Amino acid sequence: IQTLLLRNNHLASMEPFSKTLAAMSPSLKELTLRNNDLAYFPLELLVLTNLTSLSLAKNQLNEIPDSIFPHLCQLMWLSLSDNQLTTLPIDLASCPRLRGLDISCNHIQVFPSVISHLAELEVLLLQKNLLDSLPEGPGVFPDSLQTVNLSFNQLEEVPPTLVYYPPAQLTHLHISGNPLGSLPMDFLQHGYQNLVSLDLHTCGLTRISPMLFITISQRRIPLVRLNLAINSLVHLPSTVGQAITLQWFNLNDNRLRTLPASMGNLDQLVKLGLVQNRLQYLPPFIFQNMKSLEKIDLRRNSLMYLPPSLLTIAPAAELDQHLHLSVPTSSFPCSRAQPRFYRIQNQWIRARTGIAHSQPTCQPLQQDGLSMMVPPTRGGSLKTLLLYENDTLEHQDGLFVFQDGEWCPLVSLAQLRAWQPMTPVLEQSPLQWQRNVKKKWLEDAKRVADTIGQSQELLNQLLTAGASAAAILDATNVVPALHQVPTLKDLALQHHLRQCHREWVYGAPTVQKSDISSQDRTHLNDNIDERVYPDHDDVLLGRLDMDPDLQCHFLSRALSMAIPAPLRDSIIQQARQCDSCRQWSTNFIFQVGYLARICNNRMQVPVRYAVCSIHCALASVHRLEVATQQW
């Protein structure tokens, strides 16, 4: 017999089995006495000199006498968890082959010094004890340690030993459930070259230093799993996007109101937890590059709608099979022609992460300012989206206008179809369709406005009737919305950024279009939706606002330092490209809403596209209607 399992038997002594154990001694390798009533270490076990695994967990041991472990020197795994131990005997060091030690859920107040002498120890479980500090200096932990669990002790700071002298082979560190409050500025700056999992949940953290993620990036720490759940984080630093190796990121139960756009750089994420925060909106491109993301948990937040980039990570098969997923993704070019590499000051800059490379990973089509790589694989890996208990979620489509600090519905897609039925859409040009819609829209708004003006009593009825609220809003907002005229500042800024964008794409102004070879021009044309933009001369190739670092770099170079600093900073913060025409603007008072369906058509999600004018809003609706009929 090599394995003997005696757990859950209410054993108070092993004396009745002494002869049997002696007979088993030559062959017995593993013994489990878990969940019994042993108050003392059973001396009958000393004959088991070939034992490699011993579990005495969940008993009533309060001490282990000396001279025990020299008889058990072959042990490789020892579990003493869930007892009342306060320390370990020093002669545990006579077990040089010990790989795993579980002393969790005891009453240990002082770090057992014998642990330092276990030269081959790989797993140390010390959670749920009474430790408030660790010895300082090198050599506290064996370098062989790969997993250290100090969760739910009484540590009020990350021990200096873990800051400056972590085990050389450490891969998994758990210090959750300690009242840390904050992390040291130099945390992870020494050692941790093999760290793949960091658990910091329930630590009372109120902020995360930007240096944490910078350190992970610069030192190339291969962190795959990061748990920051059940803290008091109000925001994340933008540097979080530099931790590009993350695959599992848990931010549940914090106080986050939004997420940094740079999180879109985490393109290896598989699971993202955001349960029970205070999220009101998400950055528009946050999911654009998360092609490996399989599960997103957004339960119990305050979201009104979701970003359209969510649709781009649905599996490719779903993008082709379902109407309400295929139509919006094919109608808006914001997910296409994204520049992948830029050459800035003789360095290749990857658009997704802003990381400099000595050379691109595949042969690009080279221009002076832009290197267009092969487009990324279409579709993603999303299987599960959890949205329950977002009571503010607005399942509405159509056009929305920003007024008095909030987004208000302007007109639904159903109303637009009523004004201009779908049947003749394919027979009309976009401009003709827009003119017809505007005409009928204005006529309808005027009729409602006249009716409202006739009777104060009727007005009161309209105000109290939910169904007529939209009519009142239409009457008061539709005329200025349909006749919106951009300011001179907006026009000048748009023209300037358009020119700078084209120079960024095509290179220096001296590079004429005639200098581009026909082969390269054909490749550039392939990246443009000819159905939407028949004249590719007027299209800004690629979006420079998908990556926040690249966007900031472009705008900083495009805007002269002669512009007053407050105005310049404001433009850099607010400017982005229109989801319809891709022109740069800082004025986005319109949105186009669509009720898409994802997760194999099981879940309806409201998404909204930001557009720079009512013209772009109606052009977007026209594209949606055309795509619906063509599908």
RACOR-V81452 format. One record per helix or strand. SS is the DSSP state (alpha for helix, beta for strand). FROM is the first residue (numbers start at 0). TO is the last residue. If there is no record, write none. Layout:
BEGIN
ss={SS;SS}
from={FROM;FROM}
to={TO;TO}
END
This chain:
BEGIN
ss={beta;alpha;beta;alpha;beta;alpha;beta;alpha;beta;alpha;beta;beta;alpha;beta;beta;alpha;beta;alpha;beta;alpha;beta;beta;beta;alpha;beta;alpha;alpha;alpha;beta;beta;beta;beta;beta;beta;beta;beta;beta;alpha;alpha;alpha;alpha;alpha;alpha;alpha;alpha;alpha;alpha;alpha;beta;beta;beta;beta;alpha}
from={2;14;29;42;52;68;76;89;99;112;122;146;159;171;196;209;224;237;247;260;270;294;305;307;313;315;322;332;340;346;355;364;370;381;383;397;405;412;424;429;455;465;487;512;517;535;547;564;575;583;589;602;613}
to={4;23;31;46;54;71;78;93;101;116;124;148;163;173;198;217;226;241;249;264;272;296;306;312;313;320;330;334;343;349;356;365;371;381;385;402;410;418;426;453;463;481;505;514;525;537;557;573;576;584;597;610;629}
END
